[in-house]
């Protein structure tokens, strides 16, 4: 037993009381209780019913308990330092992985104490989210090239795989803006001239080019490609008449037969005369 200036010491370092601190196996305790070794506690049978009791700990029923000022609570699941895992407080708990289910989820069974992580296969039709197999990954990898050259796009080939091809045909591709432009129609070049109001694209067989143009009467063709207006112009005594046989407009003389004229009593006898009779009389005047 040693009497020190700052406290009391028993043997070399068995019990040291210094500045209100107790050391067990510690010469200079730095906490209220400083122990160099394990601590064994038991159930002392104390009540836990008010704030003054808060902070007590005990070992009971293979678990540590603490007093929160109201009641004793388990500090951890028996054999571990976790109070509960996903709501389970079983003494023994296990983790498992399963490919069943329809989505990624944890399912905990309080009866068995099992926590199952369901990771179903994404290839199953009823699965909304899941695991992709190596076979599916390899198939997907084969469908996509590792690189895409400038001006190329992915196109599905006859093997149902994505292949890189250059843009061709009637379209051209701007690799900077990603825009497609029509440069031809059925492999016939489209003129770069901007169209004016009222114009349409018209094909010129001479230049093999589509170009903006105004629509004229000469552009009207029959099914056979012949102009629907056979003559250049009609005379003063003629009018245009459409022929269903040729699908053309032709010039015809303007003629009216006597049978087509009715209710012209004011013309007197002229209304009942043929054209030849009338002209003959007119020449004799």
C-alpha positions in Angstrom: 0.0 0.0 0.0 1.5 3.3 -1.1 0.3 6.7 -0.2 1.0 9.1 -3.1 0.7 12.8 -3.4 -2.1 12.4 -5.9 -3.8 9.3 -4.5 -3.5 5.8 -3.2 -1.7 2.8 -4.8 -2.0 -0.9 -3.8 0.9 -3.1 -4.8 2.7 -2.0 -8.0 -0.3 -1.2 -10.2 -3.1 -3.4 -9.0 -5.3 -0.4 -7.8 -4.4 3.2 -8.3 -6.7 6.0 -7.2 -5.4 9.3 -8.6 -7.3 12.6 -9.0 -10.7 10.9 -8.8 -9.7 8.3 -11.4 -9.3 4.6 -10.8 -6.7 2.5 -12.6 -6.6 -1.3 -12.6 -3.3 -2.4 -13.9 -2.7 1.3 -15.0 -0.3 3.6 -13.0 -1.7 6.8 -14.6 -5.4 6.4 -15.3 -6.8 8.8 -17.8 -10.5 8.0 -17.4 -12.7 7.6 -14.4 -12.1 3.8 -14.7 -9.0 2.8 -16.7 -8.6 -1.0 -16.9 -5.7 -2.8 -18.5 -7.5 -6.0 -19.4 -11.0 -7.5 -19.9 -14.0 -6.5 -17.8 -16.5 -9.1 -16.6 -20.0 -7.9 -15.7 -23.1 -9.7 -14.6 -26.7 -9.0 -13.8 -26.9 -7.3 -10.5 -30.7 -7.2 -10.5 -30.9 -3.4 -10.5 -34.1 -1.7 -11.6 -34.1 0.6 -14.7 -37.1 2.9 -14.2 -35.9 6.6 -14.2 -33.3 9.0 -15.5 -31.0 8.4 -12.5 -30.6 4.7 -13.6 -29.7 5.6 -17.2 -26.2 4.4 -18.2 -26.0 1.1 -16.3 -25.0 -1.9 -18.2 -25.2 -5.6 -17.4 -24.8 -9.0 -19.1 -27.9 -11.1 -19.1 -29.3 -14.0 -21.2 -26.2 -14.1 -23.4 -26.4 -10.4 -24.4 -25.4 -7.0 -23.1 -28.1 -4.8 -21.8 -28.1 -1.1 -21.1 -30.5 1.2 -19.2 -31.9 4.1 -21.1 -33.6 5.6 -18.1 -36.8 3.9 -18.8 -36.1 0.2 -19.3 -33.4 -2.3 -19.9 -32.6 -2.7 -23.7 -30.6 -5.3 -25.5 -27.3 -3.8 -26.8 -26.8 -6.5 -29.4 -28.0 -9.8 -30.8 -26.6 -12.7 -28.8 -23.1 -13.5 -30.1 -22.8 -10.2 -32.1 -22.7 -6.5 -31.7 -25.8 -5.7 -33.8 -29.2 -5.0 -32.2 -31.1 -6.0 -35.3 -30.6 -6.5 -39.0 -33.4 -5.5 -41.3 -35.8 -5.9 -38.4 -34.6 -9.3 -37.3 -33.3 -9.9 -33.8 -32.7 -13.7 -34.1 -29.7 -15.1 -32.1 -28.4 -16.5 -35.4 -28.8 -14.8 -38.7 -27.4 -15.7 -42.1 -27.1 -14.1 -45.5 -28.0 -15.8 -48.7 -28.2 -15.0 -52.5 -31.0 -16.3 -54.8 -31.8 -15.8 -58.5 -35.6 -16.1 -57.8 -38.0 -13.1 -57.7 -38.9 -10.4 -60.2 -36.6 -7.6 -59.1 -33.5 -6.8 -56.9 -34.5 -6.9 -53.3 -33.6 -8.1 -49.8 -36.1 -10.5 -48.1 -35.7 -11.2 -44.4 -37.4 -14.2 -42.8 -37.9 -13.8 -39.0 -38.6 -17.6 -38.6 -35.2 -18.8 -40.0 -33.2 -15.6 -39.4 -32.2 -15.6 -43.1 -31.6 -12.5 -45.2 -31.9 -13.4 -48.8 -30.7 -11.1 -51.6 -32.8 -11.8 -54.7 -30.9 -11.1 -57.9 -33.1 -12.7 -60.7 -31.9 -13.2 -64.2 -32.8 -10.3 -66.5 -33.6 -12.7 -69.3 -36.7 -13.9 -67.6 -39.8 -12.3 -69.1 -41.4 -11.4 -65.7 -38.3 -9.8 -64.3 -38.2 -5.9 -64.2 -34.6 -5.6 -63.1 -32.0 -8.3 -62.7 -28.7 -10.0 -63.5 -27.3 -10.4 -67.0 -25.5 -13.7 -67.6 -22.1 -13.9 -69.2 -23.7 -15.5 -72.3 -26.1 -12.6 -72.7 -23.3 -10.1 -72.1 -21.2 -11.8 -74.8 -24.1 -11.7 -77.2 -24.7 -8.0 -76.6 -21.0 -7.3 -76.9 -20.9 -9.0 -80.3 -23.7 -6.9 -81.5 -21.9 -3.7 -80.8 -18.5 -2.7 -82.2 -15.9 -1.2 -79.9 -15.5 1.9 -82.1 -17.6 3.9 -84.6 -15.7 5.6 -87.5 -16.5 9.2 -88.4 -19.5 9.4 -90.7 -20.7 5.9 -89.9 -23.8 4.6 -88.2 -24.9 1.3 -86.6 -27.2 -0.9 -88.8 -28.6 -4.3 -88.0 -27.3 -7.0 -90.4 -28.7 -10.3 -91.6 -27.3 -12.0 -88.4 -29.3 -9.6 -86.2 -26.1 -7.9 -85.1 -25.2 -4.2 -85.2 -22.6 -3.4 -87.9 -20.9 -0.1 -88.8 -21.7 1.3 -92.2 -21.0 4.5 -93.9 -24.0 6.8 -94.8 -24.7 6.5 -98.5 -27.4 6.7 -101.1 -29.7 9.7 -101.2 -28.6 11.0 -97.7 -25.4 12.7 -96.5 -24.4 13.0 -92.9 -22.7 15.9 -91.0 -20.5 14.2 -88.5 -20.1 17.5 -86.5 -23.8 18.4 -86.0 -25.3 14.9 -86.5 -27.7 16.2 -89.1 -28.9 14.2 -92.2 -29.5 16.0 -95.5 -31.2 14.8 -98.7 -28.8 15.0 -101.6 -30.8 13.0 -104.1 -34.1 11.2 -104.9 -33.8 7.7 -106.2 -30.1 8.4 -106.9 -30.9 11.5 -108.9 -29.1 14.6 -107.6 -31.1 17.4 -106.0 -30.1 20.9 -107.0 -28.5 23.0 -104.3 -30.5 26.0 -105.6 -33.0 27.3 -103.0 -36.6 27.1 -104.1 -38.7 30.2 -104.6 -42.3 30.8 -103.4 -44.7 28.6 -105.3 -42.1 26.4 -106.9 -41.9 22.6 -106.8 -39.1 20.1 -107.4 -39.1 19.1 -111.1 -37.0 16.4 -112.7 -34.9 17.4 -115.7 -34.0 14.3 -117.8 -31.4 16.3 -119.7 -29.3 17.1 -116.6 -30.6 14.1 -114.6 -31.3 16.5 -111.8 -34.1 17.5 -109.5 -34.4 21.3 -109.4 -36.9 23.9 -108.2 -39.2 25.1 -110.9 -42.5 26.9 -111.6 -45.4 24.7 -112.8 -46.5 25.4 -116.4 -49.2 24.1 -118.7 -46.6 22.1 -120.6 -45.8 20.1 -117.5 -49.2 18.4 -117.6 -48.7 14.9 -119.2 -50.9 11.9 -120.0 -50.2 8.5 -118.4 -48.1 7.8 -121.4 -46.0 10.9 -120.9 -47.4 12.9 -123.8 -48.4 16.5 -123.3 -52.1 16.9 -122.6 -52.2 19.9 -124.8 -51.7 18.6 -128.4 -51.8 21.9 -130.2 -49.8 25.1 -129.5 -52.9 27.3 -129.6 -56.5 27.4 -130.8 -58.1 29.8 -133.3 -60.8 32.3 -132.5 -63.5 30.0 -133.7 -62.2 27.1 -131.5 -62.3 26.0 -127.9 -60.5 23.4 -125.8 -62.2 20.1 -125.4 -60.9 17.1 -123.4 -60.8 13.7 -125.2 -61.3 10.7 -122.9 -59.8 8.5 -125.6 -56.4 10.2 -125.6 -56.5 12.0 -122.2 -55.7 15.2 -124.1 -57.1 18.6 -124.6 -57.7 19.4 -128.3 -59.0 22.4 -130.3 -62.5 22.1 -131.6 -64.6 24.4 -133.7 -67.4 26.1 -131.8 -70.7 24.7 -133.3 -74.3 24.9 -132.2 -77.0 22.9 -134.0 -80.6 24.1 -134.4 -81.8 21.4 -132.0 -79.7 23.0 -129.3 -81.4 26.4 -129.6 -84.8 26.9 -127.9 -86.9 29.8 -126.8 -85.5 32.2 -129.3 -88.8 33.6 -130.8 -87.4 37.1 -130.9 -85.1 36.1 -133.8 -88.1 35.3 -136.0 -87.6 32.9 -138.8 -83.8 32.7 -138.2 -84.4 30.4 -135.3 -85.8 27.6 -137.6 -83.2 27.9 -140.3 -80.1 25.9 -140.7 -76.7 27.7 -140.7 -76.3 27.3 -144.5 -79.7 28.8 -145.3 -79.0 31.7 -143.1 -75.6 32.4 -144.6 -76.9 32.2 -148.1 -79.5 34.8 -147.3 -77.0 36.9 -145.6 -74.8 36.9 -148.7 -77.6 38.1 -150.8 -78.3 41.1 -148.7 
